[in-house]
Amino acid sequence: MADTDFPNDLIALERSAWQAIQAGTLTVDTALAVQQAVTTFAAETKQSRIDVEMALKKKVRHPEPEAA
C-alpha cells in the first residue's frame, strides 16, 4: 500500500490506543472507536480495511525517522 495521508484525528486515535495497549489500559470502547474510524476511512478512500489498519499501525508504532 502506498503512503496514505491519514487524517490527524485518526492518527491521534490510534496513538491513544497504542499508548493504552502499552500501559495495559486499553478498553473495548477505545478499540471499537479505532476500528470504526479505520473502517470508515477505508470505505471513504476505497481501500481495504486491513491494508488501512496495517499502514496506520505501522505509521504510529514504527514511524519513519524525520528528515534532517
N, C-alpha and C positions, 0 to 999 in steps of 0.2 A: 504494500500500500504506500502510495506517495505521501510525502509530508502533508498532514492535514492541519489546516488552521482551525484549531478548536476555539470556541468562544471562551472568554476568560471565566465565565461563571461555571462552565463545565470543568475546566482545569481546576478551579478552586474547589469544586465539589469533590472531584477525585482526589485532590491533595488532602482535603479534610478527611476523607475516608481512609486514605493511606496512613495518615498520622494516627487515626483511631485504631487501625489494624495493628500498627507498631506498638501502641500503648495498651492494646488488649481491651479497648473500649468501644469497638465497632458495634453499632446497633442495627437491628433489622431495618429500622426506618431510614437510617443513613444509607445502608447498602441498597435498599429499594429505590431511594431517591437517585442514586448514581445510575442504577440500572435503567430506570425510566428516562433519565436525561440522555444516556447513551443511545437508547432505543429511538428516542425522538430525533436526536441529531442524525443518526444513521438513516432514518426514514427521510428526513428533510434533505439530506445530501445524496440520497440514493446509493448508499454504501452498505456493505454487510455489517450487521451489528457486531459480530465477533471481531471483524477487522478493525472497526472503530474502537471497540473496547481494548483490544490488544495494543493499538497505537497510542491510545490515551494513557494506558498503564505504563507503557514504555516511556512516554514523554514525562510523566510525573515521577516514576520510580527510578528511571535511568536517564536523566536529562543529558543532552549533549553539552560539553563544556562550551562556555560562551567564548566567542572570538575575541582576541585581544585587540 
